[in-house]
Amino acid sequence: MDTSPQSATSIPADARRLTIVGAPSVAQRKPEWMKRHIPLAGPNYRELKKTMRGASLNTVCEEAACPNIHQCWEQREASFLIGGEDCTRRCGFCQIATGKPKGYDRDEPRRVAETVAEMGLHFAVVTGVARDDLPDGGAWLYAETARQIHEQVPGCGVELLIPDFRGDEDALREVISARPEVLAHNLETVRRVFRHTRPAFTYEGSLDVLRRTRDWAPEIARKSNLILGMGETEEEVREAMRDLADAGCQILTIGQYLQPTHKHLALQRYAAPDEYDRYREYGRELGFDHVEAGPLVRSSFMAGDQAINAGAWSRPTA
């Protein structure tokens, strides 16, 4: 019996969510291209960390254990995580804790904006945990954070990386009303394994976030992300890229899944560097404005440059 990823055409209804049926997991020893020397903490990194803690803020850089944290923080780029530390959904690959949120901090947008100003950022990425416990799914919190940053730091670009709000159109319109330069919603994986890896989301629902943003506010750049190593095939990745392009996605990031713990989705493979090269070329053929693809790429990596390439924002000259 062939148990290769290519033969796993469906996920049985009774399959355990944290493994891919029909595709064996791989050894956790990283190939050479996944190894990176972690530099000593530089002055900007230390200052940024102190600033974040002083403002009682969270960053996805830390919560998701991003491998690029030292590089981005040294360049004074960071991604803020709003809405608390506990997510009401559980994706098999995500390191952010799942649980019942402990509160709702309506002052958080102001503190984020003040921190952006204190850090001297020109471009800020804001994402958050899913807040299905709130009537609007946390839409106001995203929108108000963008409004506060634009008000307190004129010229600063904002990317909002949002959940699907369970298809609530009013919630999405609230976020769009804040006019972020970039509106991001991550598809994360291919159609076949989507339900298995993201049970609280739907493939078409995620695409609808991008479609509606394109239709309602075409001036806002749309962005998404794909993660490799969760049981997909190369042709399935290309299909997902076509679906994203058709939905109006302009910016796409593609990176490697790294299994956080043994309780998370089992790693299926490491994608070699030349595979990412093929996706970048295919993305150009599909008409994406920017495709950032590589083993250590994460959604917010060099987000300002991505926005510039999509024509959504210009870096201040002074």
C-alpha positions in Angstrom: 0.0 0.0 0.0 1.3 3.4 -1.0 1.4 5.7 2.1 3.2 8.7 0.5 1.7 12.2 0.8 0.7 12.1 -2.8 -1.6 9.1 -2.2 -3.4 10.7 0.8 -6.3 12.2 -1.2 -8.7 12.6 1.7 -8.8 12.7 5.5 -11.1 10.1 7.0 -13.9 11.4 9.2 -12.5 9.5 12.2 -8.9 10.5 11.8 -7.0 12.1 14.7 -6.5 15.8 14.0 -2.9 15.9 15.0 -1.7 13.5 12.4 -2.1 13.2 8.6 -3.5 9.8 7.7 -1.5 8.1 5.0 1.6 10.3 5.3 4.3 9.3 7.8 5.8 12.0 9.9 9.5 12.7 9.4 12.4 12.8 11.8 12.7 16.2 13.6 16.4 16.7 12.8 16.5 19.8 10.7 18.3 19.9 7.3 21.1 22.3 6.9 19.0 25.0 5.2 16.8 25.2 8.3 19.6 25.9 10.6 20.3 29.5 11.6 22.8 31.0 14.0 21.0 32.9 16.6 22.9 36.2 17.3 23.4 37.7 20.7 20.7 40.1 21.6 21.6 43.5 20.1 20.8 46.9 21.6 17.7 47.5 19.5 16.4 44.0 20.4 16.9 44.6 24.2 15.4 48.1 24.0 12.4 46.8 22.1 11.8 43.9 24.5 11.9 46.4 27.4 9.5 48.7 25.7 7.0 45.9 25.0 7.1 44.7 28.6 6.8 48.2 30.0 3.6 48.7 28.0 2.2 45.3 29.0 1.9 44.2 25.4 2.3 40.9 23.6 4.0 40.2 20.3 3.4 37.4 17.9 7.1 37.4 17.5 7.5 35.9 21.0 4.2 34.0 21.3 4.7 32.1 18.0 8.4 31.7 18.6 9.3 33.3 15.2 12.8 32.4 14.1 13.4 35.9 12.7 12.7 37.8 15.9 16.3 39.0 16.4 16.6 40.2 12.9 13.3 42.0 12.8 13.6 43.5 16.2 17.1 44.8 15.5 15.6 46.6 12.5 12.8 47.9 14.7 10.1 45.9 13.1 7.6 44.0 15.3 4.2 42.4 15.1 1.8 43.2 18.0 -0.5 40.5 19.3 -3.8 42.0 20.6 -6.8 40.6 22.4 -4.9 38.7 25.1 -2.8 35.6 25.2 -5.5 32.9 24.9 -7.1 32.0 21.6 -10.7 30.6 21.4 -9.7 28.4 18.5 -7.1 25.6 18.1 -5.2 25.1 14.9 -3.0 22.0 15.0 0.2 23.9 14.0 -0.1 27.0 16.2 1.9 27.6 19.3 -0.4 30.3 20.7 -2.3 29.0 23.7 -5.9 27.9 23.4 -8.2 28.8 26.3 -10.9 31.1 27.7 -9.8 34.7 27.4 -9.5 36.4 30.7 -10.7 39.8 29.8 -11.1 42.5 27.2 -8.8 45.4 27.3 -10.3 48.4 25.5 -7.3 50.5 26.3 -4.9 48.2 24.4 -5.2 50.1 21.1 -4.0 53.3 22.7 -1.0 51.5 24.3 -0.1 49.8 21.0 -0.1 53.2 19.2 2.0 54.9 21.9 4.5 52.0 21.7 4.7 52.3 17.9 5.4 56.0 18.4 8.0 55.4 21.1 9.7 52.7 18.9 9.8 55.1 16.0 8.2 52.5 13.7 7.3 53.4 10.1 5.2 50.3 9.6 3.3 48.2 12.2 1.8 44.7 11.9 -1.1 44.0 14.3 -2.6 40.6 14.7 -4.5 38.9 17.5 -6.0 35.8 18.9 -9.5 34.7 17.8 -12.1 36.1 20.2 -15.2 34.1 19.4 -16.4 35.0 22.9 -17.0 38.6 21.8 -20.1 39.6 19.7 -18.0 41.2 17.0 -15.1 38.7 17.3 -12.8 41.5 18.3 -13.3 43.5 15.1 -13.5 46.8 17.0 -10.2 46.1 18.7 -8.4 45.6 15.4 -10.0 48.7 13.8 -9.4 51.0 16.8 -5.8 49.9 17.0 -5.3 50.9 13.3 -7.1 54.2 13.9 -5.0 55.0 17.0 -1.7 54.2 15.1 -2.7 56.4 12.2 -3.7 59.2 14.5 -0.7 59.1 16.8 1.9 58.3 14.2 0.9 60.0 10.9 2.4 58.3 7.9 2.9 55.0 9.7 1.6 52.1 7.6 -0.5 49.4 9.3 -1.1 45.8 8.4 -4.0 44.1 10.2 -3.8 40.3 10.2 -7.3 39.2 11.2 -9.4 36.0 11.7 -12.5 35.2 9.6 -14.9 36.5 12.2 -17.0 33.4 11.3 -18.1 35.1 8.1 -19.7 38.1 9.9 -19.8 40.8 7.3 -20.4 43.7 9.8 -17.2 42.7 11.6 -15.2 42.8 8.5 -16.7 46.1 7.4 -15.7 47.5 10.9 -12.0 46.5 10.3 -12.1 47.9 6.7 -13.5 51.2 8.0 -10.1 51.8 9.7 -8.4 51.7 6.3 -5.3 49.7 7.1 -2.7 49.8 4.3 -2.7 46.0 4.2 -5.5 43.6 5.3 -4.2 40.1 5.8 -6.0 36.8 6.4 -3.9 33.6 6.3 -5.2 30.6 4.4 -2.2 28.6 5.8 -2.7 25.3 4.0 -4.3 23.5 1.0 -7.9 22.5 0.5 -7.5 18.8 1.1 -6.0 19.0 4.6 -7.6 22.3 5.6 -10.4 20.9 7.8 -7.9 18.6 9.4 -5.5 21.4 10.4 -7.9 24.3 10.9 -11.2 22.8 12.1 -12.6 26.1 13.3 -12.1 27.7 9.9 -13.2 26.8 6.3 -11.2 27.1 3.2 -13.8 29.0 1.3 -14.6 31.2 4.3 -10.9 32.3 4.4 -10.9 33.1 0.7 -14.2 35.1 1.2 -12.3 37.5 3.6 -10.0 38.4 0.8 -12.8 38.6 -1.9 -14.9 40.9 0.2 -12.0 43.2 1.0 -11.2 43.4 -2.7 -14.8 44.2 -3.5 -15.5 46.6 -0.7 -12.2 48.4 -0.5 -10.0 47.7 -3.5 -7.5 50.3 -2.3 -6.5 48.1 0.6 -3.8 45.5 -0.3 -4.8 41.9 0.5 -2.3 39.4 1.9 -2.2 35.8 2.9 0.2 33.0 4.0 0.8 29.3 3.3 2.8 26.9 5.5 4.6 23.9 4.0 5.1 20.5 5.7 1.6 19.6 6.8 0.8 16.9 4.3 0.3 19.0 1.1 1.7 18.2 -2.4 3.4 20.8 -4.6 0.5 20.8 -7.1 -1.9 21.4 -4.2 0.2 24.4 -3.1 -0.1 25.7 -6.7 -3.9 25.2 -6.6 -4.1 27.2 -3.3 -2.0 30.0 -4.9 -4.4 30.1 -7.9 -7.3 30.3 -5.5 -5.7 33.1 -3.6 -4.9 35.0 -6.8 -8.5 34.6 -7.9 -9.7 35.9 -4.6 -7.7 39.1 -5.0 -4.7 38.3 -2.9 -1.8 40.6 -3.8 0.9 39.6 -1.3 1.7 36.0 -0.4 4.2 34.6 2.1 5.2 30.9 2.1 7.3 29.3 4.8 8.1 26.0 6.5 6.1 24.5 9.3 8.1 23.7 12.5 6.3 21.4 14.9 6.3 23.2 18.3 5.7 20.2 20.5 4.7 16.5 20.2 1.1 17.6 20.9 0.9 19.6 17.7 0.3 18.6 14.1 2.9 16.1 13.0 5.6 17.5 10.7 5.3 15.6 7.3 8.3 17.0 5.4 10.9 19.7 4.9 10.5 21.6 1.7 13.8 22.2 -0.1 14.9 25.7 -1.1 14.4 25.1 -4.8 10.7 24.4 -4.1 10.3 27.9 -2.8 12.1 29.2 -5.9 9.4 27.5 -8.0 6.6 29.1 -6.0 8.1 32.6 -6.3 8.3 32.1 -10.1 4.7 30.7 -10.2 3.5 33.6 -8.1 4.9 36.1 -10.7 3.1 34.2 -13.4 -0.2 34.4 -11.5 0.3 38.2 -11.0 1.0 38.5 -7.3 2.6 41.9 -6.5 4.9 40.2 -4.0 5.8 36.6 -3.1 8.1 36.1 -0.1 9.0 32.4 0.0 11.7 30.6 2.0 12.2 28.0 4.8 12.3 30.6 7.6 9.8 33.1 6.1 6.9 34.1 8.3 3.9 36.2 7.5 5.2 39.5 9.0 8.8 39.2 7.8 9.8 42.5 6.1 6.1 43.5 6.0 6.8 47.1 5.1 8.8 46.1 2.0 5.9 43.8 1.0 3.4 46.7 1.3 5.7 48.9 -0.8 5.9 46.3 -3.6 2.1 46.0 -3.6 1.8 49.8 -4.0 0.0 50.1 -0.7 2.4 52.3 1.2 5.5 54.4 0.8 8.2 54.6 3.3 8.6 58.1 4.8 11.6 59.9 3.5 12.3 62.0 6.6 
